[in-house]
Amino acid sequence: MKNIKTFVAVIALAASFGSFAAQTVTASASTIDGAEAKIAAQAQQEGASSYTITQAFSGNRVHMTAELNK
């Protein structure tokens, strides 16, 4: 439960500072590879040159947050 609260707090902060910081994306999957593949697909769709994973954690599923670099 603590991980979920941390994840929600990070997303809320990222949304509030979205216009000042790099674009942040999130993904969930059953595996780390699956979550990273979703992040990579989002980065490609947004036209980012690369991405940096800033957070990843797992419980029943893997949740990952990344910043897109243009």
C-alpha positions in Angstrom: 0.0 0.0 0.0 2.9 2.3 0.8 4.2 1.8 -2.8 0.9 2.8 -4.3 0.8 6.0 -2.2 4.3 6.8 -3.3 3.4 6.1 -6.9 0.4 8.4 -6.7 2.4 11.2 -5.1 5.0 11.0 -7.9 2.4 11.1 -10.6 0.6 14.1 -8.9 3.9 16.0 -8.6 4.8 15.2 -12.2 1.5 16.4 -13.5 1.7 19.6 -11.5 5.2 20.4 -12.8 4.6 18.9 -16.3 5.0 22.2 -18.1 8.3 22.9 -16.4 9.9 19.4 -16.6 10.4 16.8 -19.3 7.4 14.8 -20.2 6.7 11.9 -17.8 5.0 8.7 -18.8 3.9 5.6 -16.8 3.2 2.0 -17.7 2.1 -1.2 -15.9 2.6 -4.8 -16.9 3.1 -8.2 -15.4 6.9 -8.1 -16.1 9.7 -5.5 -16.1 10.3 -6.2 -19.7 6.7 -5.7 -20.5 6.5 -2.4 -18.7 9.7 -1.1 -20.4 8.3 -2.1 -23.8 5.2 0.0 -23.1 7.5 2.9 -22.0 9.5 2.5 -25.2 6.3 2.5 -27.3 5.1 5.7 -25.7 8.4 7.3 -26.2 8.4 6.4 -29.9 4.8 7.7 -30.3 5.7 11.0 -28.7 8.8 11.4 -30.9 11.3 11.2 -28.0 14.9 10.6 -28.8 15.3 8.6 -25.6 13.8 8.0 -22.2 15.1 7.7 -18.6 13.4 5.3 -16.2 13.0 7.2 -13.0 11.0 4.7 -10.9 10.0 1.1 -11.1 8.4 -1.1 -8.5 6.5 -4.3 -8.3 3.8 -5.9 -6.2 1.3 -7.9 -8.1 2.3 -6.0 -11.2 5.2 -3.9 -12.3 4.7 -0.1 -12.4 7.3 2.1 -14.2 7.7 5.8 -14.6 10.0 7.5 -17.1 10.9 10.9 -18.4 11.0 11.4 -22.2 14.0 13.2 -23.7 13.4 15.1 -26.9 
